[in-house]
């Protein structure tokens, strides 16, 4: 049998098909725990069954995803790294913050530095990416789409496979995911033993250990807006307790219990999260802005605000390395290159309806105009002659490809492909 020729305009088409097939075959199911699935399903049940606030469903989904990531963060809560807040206007409380401030004081307009308890950036990215794939898997299952969600092998982060269409649709995606905000943990509803540093006054903020952590009830500090005084006030919601060092899924169970026993929590949380997303985008420097990631340096900076331990300048409340979703500039640059490279290596395909894209929890709120607006509608092709300067000079059968078949976030989607648009319509 004579050897078949590759399609016109793509001498590497056969190689691309083998490459695609190999990467689809090497993709693996996303690892998950029952407690993670339980929390995600409980959140989706609420979102899809009620009109909670006047916000888009996609905004609610992104806010819910932040709670899932928060549960992963809370699973790592430790005895060390708490800050004692003696605020006389409220009861003395210790907090476990996720930006570099005492969270109760910052809601009252006062900056008190305390090092945040975020996991390392590499851990944030890996865990947020895994949880986002589980979240999308549950969303697609709810739609009964039949799309499989898989963890890719290098150089692919995620693989989406739909064999219900002909040819089978396959999308390779780069994942860029990070939370907008993580609510601080608090402990103060039970007697506290707080070690006082030598020379410290009872009215001082100070770092402290929480020796009674295991078995102690912990709360979430949620900012709730009071229209009468036009301010955000911190309200505590009882979360639950971590039994011991091995109790790594305690927060997933606790958050699920909280949203089931107290419906007011999610409604208040969604209102806060929508306002925080707006303030993050506007860099508004409102009270809740300082609980969002990548909020920058305090304004005005207190006289006692510390200098950086390394390098010049002062510590930030939260730096740009923790930007929400895909909004970090280095991530946008890498994802754009990766989309082009994945497309160039696999398109055109005679075996699959092959797509490439970026997946995130939150769109590029601050950096879309600068980094994506001029690229989102780019299409490309190959010209092996090196002479073509106009589309009319290409052979009529020359295929054109999207740079991005989809820029997909829970908050919004930009799609140049009907399958992408339909599949990720939540």
C-alpha positions in Angstrom: 0.0 0.0 0.0 1.5 3.3 -1.0 2.4 5.8 1.8 -0.2 8.5 2.2 0.9 12.1 2.0 0.5 14.6 4.8 -2.2 17.2 4.3 -1.2 20.2 2.1 0.5 23.0 3.9 1.6 20.9 6.8 4.5 18.6 6.2 4.7 17.8 9.9 1.0 16.8 10.2 1.7 13.1 10.7 4.3 13.9 13.4 1.9 16.2 15.1 -0.8 13.5 15.2 1.6 11.0 16.8 2.6 13.7 19.3 -1.0 14.5 20.2 -2.0 10.8 20.5 1.0 10.1 22.8 0.1 13.0 25.1 -3.6 12.1 25.3 -2.6 8.5 26.1 -0.1 9.6 28.8 -2.6 12.0 30.5 -3.9 10.7 33.9 -7.0 11.1 36.1 -6.8 14.1 38.5 -6.2 12.9 42.0 -8.8 14.0 44.5 -10.1 13.2 48.0 -13.7 12.5 49.0 -13.7 15.6 51.3 -12.6 17.8 48.4 -15.4 16.5 46.1 -17.9 16.8 48.9 -17.2 20.5 49.5 -17.2 21.3 45.8 -20.5 19.6 45.2 -22.1 21.3 48.2 -21.0 24.7 46.9 -22.3 24.0 43.4 -25.6 22.7 44.8 -26.1 26.1 46.5 -25.0 28.2 43.4 -27.2 26.3 41.0 -30.3 26.1 43.2 -30.6 29.7 44.5 -30.4 33.3 43.4 -28.0 34.4 46.2 -27.0 37.9 45.1 -27.2 40.0 42.0 -24.0 38.7 40.6 -23.2 36.5 37.6 -23.1 32.7 38.2 -19.5 32.8 36.9 -18.5 35.2 39.6 -20.1 33.0 42.2 -18.2 30.0 40.9 -14.9 31.8 41.1 -15.7 32.9 44.7 -16.6 29.3 45.6 -13.4 28.1 44.1 -11.5 30.4 46.5 -13.1 28.6 49.4 -11.9 25.3 48.1 -8.4 26.6 47.9 -8.8 28.1 51.3 -9.7 24.7 52.7 -6.4 23.4 51.3 -4.5 26.3 53.0 -6.3 25.7 56.3 -5.3 22.0 56.2 -1.8 23.3 56.8 -2.5 25.5 59.8 0.2 25.2 62.3 0.9 26.1 66.0 3.2 28.9 65.0 2.6 32.0 62.9 -0.4 33.4 64.7 -0.8 37.1 65.7 -2.2 38.2 69.0 -4.6 41.2 68.6 -5.5 42.8 71.9 -8.0 45.3 70.3 -9.9 46.8 73.3 -13.0 47.4 71.2 -13.4 43.6 70.9 -12.2 40.5 72.8 -8.5 39.6 72.5 -8.1 37.2 69.6 -5.3 35.5 67.8 -5.5 35.4 64.0 -3.8 33.3 61.3 -3.6 35.8 58.4 -2.9 35.3 54.7 -1.7 38.8 53.9 0.9 40.6 55.9 -1.4 42.5 58.3 -3.5 41.9 61.4 -6.8 41.4 59.6 -9.1 42.8 62.3 -7.1 46.0 62.5 -6.8 46.6 58.8 -10.6 46.5 58.5 -10.5 49.5 60.9 -8.0 51.4 58.9 -4.9 50.4 60.9 -1.9 48.6 59.4 -0.1 46.2 61.9 2.5 44.1 60.1 2.5 40.3 60.6 4.0 37.8 58.2 1.3 36.0 56.2 0.9 32.2 56.3 0.7 31.5 52.6 2.2 28.3 51.3 5.2 28.7 49.0 4.4 29.9 45.5 5.2 26.6 43.9 2.8 24.9 46.3 0.1 27.4 45.6 0.3 26.9 41.9 0.4 23.1 42.0 -2.5 22.8 44.5 -4.6 25.5 42.9 -4.2 23.9 39.5 -5.2 20.4 40.8 -8.2 21.8 42.6 -9.3 23.8 39.6 -9.3 20.6 37.4 -11.4 18.9 40.0 -13.8 21.9 40.1 -14.1 21.9 36.3 -14.6 18.2 36.3 -17.6 18.5 38.7 -19.0 21.4 36.6 -18.8 19.4 33.4 -20.3 16.4 35.1 -23.2 18.6 36.2 -23.7 19.6 32.6 -23.6 15.9 31.5 -21.1 16.9 28.9 -19.1 13.7 28.8 -15.9 15.6 28.6 -13.0 13.9 30.4 -10.7 16.2 32.5 -7.2 14.8 32.8 -3.8 15.9 34.2 -1.4 16.3 31.3 2.2 15.2 31.0 4.9 17.7 30.1 4.6 20.0 28.3 0.8 20.0 28.9 -0.9 21.0 32.1 -4.4 19.8 31.4 -6.1 17.7 28.7 -9.9 17.8 27.9 -11.2 15.0 25.8 -14.7 14.8 24.2 -15.3 11.6 22.3 -19.0 12.4 21.8 -18.2 14.5 18.7 -16.5 13.5 15.4 -13.6 13.8 15.2 -13.0 13.7 18.9 -12.3 17.1 20.4 -9.1 17.5 22.4 -7.9 20.6 24.1 -4.5 21.1 25.7 -4.4 23.9 28.2 -2.0 25.8 30.3 -3.3 26.3 33.9 -2.7 29.5 35.8 -4.6 29.6 39.0 -4.4 31.4 42.3 -7.0 32.7 44.8 -8.1 36.3 45.1 -8.5 36.1 48.8 -8.2 33.7 51.7 -10.2 34.5 54.8 -8.1 34.6 58.0 -8.6 32.0 60.7 -9.3 33.2 64.2 -9.3 31.7 67.7 -10.7 33.5 70.7 -14.0 32.0 71.7 -12.2 29.8 74.2 -9.6 30.8 76.9 -6.2 31.5 75.3 -2.8 30.9 76.6 -0.6 33.5 74.9 3.1 33.7 75.6 4.0 37.3 76.4 7.4 38.4 75.0 9.8 40.0 77.5 9.1 43.7 77.6 5.8 43.4 75.7 2.8 45.3 77.0 -0.6 43.7 77.2 -1.8 46.2 74.6 0.9 45.1 72.0 0.3 43.0 68.9 2.7 40.2 68.8 3.5 36.9 67.1 2.5 34.0 69.2 2.2 30.2 69.2 -1.2 28.5 69.5 -0.3 25.6 71.7 -3.9 24.5 72.0 -4.4 24.2 68.2 -5.4 20.5 68.0 -9.0 20.1 69.2 -9.6 23.8 69.5 -12.5 25.5 67.8 -11.4 27.9 65.0 -13.4 30.6 63.3 -13.4 32.4 60.0 -13.1 36.2 60.0 -15.5 37.4 57.2 -15.8 41.1 56.4 -19.5 42.1 56.3 -20.5 45.5 55.0 -22.6 47.7 57.3 -24.4 50.3 55.2 -25.4 52.4 58.2 -21.8 53.3 59.0 -20.5 52.5 55.4 -17.8 50.3 56.7 -16.7 46.6 56.7 -16.9 44.9 60.0 -15.3 41.5 60.8 -17.8 38.8 61.7 -16.7 35.5 63.0 -18.2 32.2 61.8 -17.5 29.0 63.7 -15.5 26.8 61.3 -14.4 23.7 63.3 -11.4 22.0 64.7 -8.3 20.1 63.5 -8.1 16.9 65.5 -4.4 16.2 65.0 -1.5 16.4 62.6 -2.9 13.7 60.4 -6.3 15.4 60.1 -5.5 17.0 56.7 -9.0 17.3 55.3 -10.6 18.9 58.4 -11.2 22.2 56.7 -13.0 20.7 53.7 -15.4 18.9 56.1 -15.7 22.0 58.3 -16.5 24.4 55.4 -19.1 22.0 54.1 -20.7 21.8 57.5 -20.7 25.6 57.8 -22.5 26.2 54.5 -25.1 23.6 55.3 -25.9 24.7 58.8 -25.7 28.5 58.2 -27.0 29.7 54.8 -26.2 33.3 55.7 -22.5 32.6 55.5 -22.3 32.0 51.8 -24.6 35.0 51.0 -22.4 37.3 53.1 -19.2 35.7 51.7 -20.3 36.1 48.0 -21.1 39.8 48.6 -17.7 40.3 50.2 -15.9 38.4 47.4 -17.6 40.3 44.6 -16.7 43.6 46.3 -13.1 42.4 46.8 -12.8 41.5 43.1 -13.9 45.0 42.1 -11.5 46.6 44.6 -8.6 44.4 43.4 -9.2 45.4 39.8 -9.5 49.1 40.7 -6.7 49.0 43.3 -9.1 51.0 45.4 -7.3 50.6 48.7 -10.5 50.1 50.6 -10.4 48.2 53.9 -11.1 44.8 52.2 -8.5 45.5 49.5 -5.7 44.7 51.9 -7.0 41.2 52.3 -6.7 40.5 48.6 -3.6 39.1 47.0 -1.2 41.5 45.2 -2.6 44.5 47.0 0.9 46.0 47.3 2.3 48.4 49.9 0.2 50.0 52.7 -1.0 53.5 52.0 -0.3 55.5 54.0 2.7 53.5 55.3 2.9 53.5 59.1 6.2 54.7 60.7 6.8 51.3 62.2 6.2 49.4 59.0 9.2 47.0 58.5 11.8 47.1 55.8 12.4 44.1 53.6 14.6 41.4 55.1 16.4 41.2 51.8 16.8 43.9 49.2 15.7 47.5 49.4 12.5 49.1 50.4 9.7 48.1 52.6 7.6 44.9 53.0 4.4 44.7 51.1 1.0 43.6 52.4 1.0 41.2 49.4 3.2 41.4 46.3 2.5 40.8 42.6 3.8 37.2 42.8 0.5 36.3 44.4 -1.8 38.0 41.8 -5.2 36.4 41.4 -5.9 33.8 38.7 -3.9 34.4 35.5 -3.2 38.0 36.4 0.5 37.7 37.1 2.4 39.2 34.1 5.1 36.4 34.0 2.3 33.8 33.8 0.6 35.6 31.0 3.8 35.7 29.0 4.5 32.0 29.6 1.0 31.0 28.9 0.9 32.9 25.6 4.1 31.2 24.4 2.9 27.8 25.5 -0.4 28.2 23.6 1.5 29.1 20.5 4.0 26.2 20.9 1.3 23.6 21.6 -0.6 24.8 18.6 2.4 24.8 16.3 3.4 21.3 17.5 -0.1 19.7 16.9 -2.0 21.7 14.3 -3.4 20.7 11.9 -4.6 17.3 13.1 -6.4 14.7 11.0 -7.3 12.6 14.1 -8.6 15.2 16.5 -10.4 18.5 16.6 -7.5 20.0 18.4 -7.7 23.1 20.5 -5.3 25.1 22.7 -6.1 27.5 25.5 -5.4 28.9 29.0 -7.5 27.8 32.0 -7.8 29.8 35.2 -10.1 30.7 38.0 -10.0 34.4 37.4 -9.4 36.3 34.2 -6.6 38.9 33.8 -8.5 41.6 35.7 -5.7 44.1 35.8 -3.5 43.1 32.8 -5.9 42.0 30.1 -5.6 45.2 28.0 -1.8 45.3 28.3 -1.1 41.6 27.7 -4.1 39.8 26.0 -6.4 42.3 24.3 -4.1 42.7 21.2 -3.5 38.9 21.0 -6.9 37.3 21.6 -8.0 37.5 17.9 -4.7 36.5 16.3 -4.8 33.7 13.8 -1.7 32.1 12.2 -0.5 29.7 9.6 2.8 28.3 8.2 4.7 29.6 5.2 7.7 27.5 4.3 8.6 29.7 1.4 9.5 32.7 3.7 8.1 35.0 1.0 4.4 35.4 1.7 3.3 38.8 2.9 -0.5 38.7 2.1 -3.1 36.0 2.8 -4.0 36.0 -1.0 -0.5 34.7 -1.7 -1.2 31.5 0.2 -2.6 28.4 -1.5 -6.4 28.4 -1.2 -6.5 25.2 1.0 -4.1 26.7 3.6 -5.4 26.2 7.1 -5.6 29.0 9.6 -5.3 28.5 13.3 -6.2 30.4 16.4 -3.5 31.5 18.8 -6.0 30.9 21.6 -9.0 28.7 20.9 -10.1 29.8 24.4 -9.0 32.0 27.2 -11.1 30.4 29.9 -11.7 31.5 33.5 -14.5 30.8 35.9 -15.2 34.5 35.9 -15.4 34.8 32.1 -14.5 33.2 28.8 -13.1 34.4 25.5 -13.6 31.8 22.8 -12.8 31.6 19.1 -14.1 28.0 18.8 -17.7 26.8 19.1 -16.8 23.7 21.1 -14.8 25.7 23.6 -17.6 28.2 23.9 -20.3 25.5 24.5 -18.2 23.3 26.7 -17.2 26.0 29.2 -20.6 27.8 29.3 -21.4 27.5 33.0 
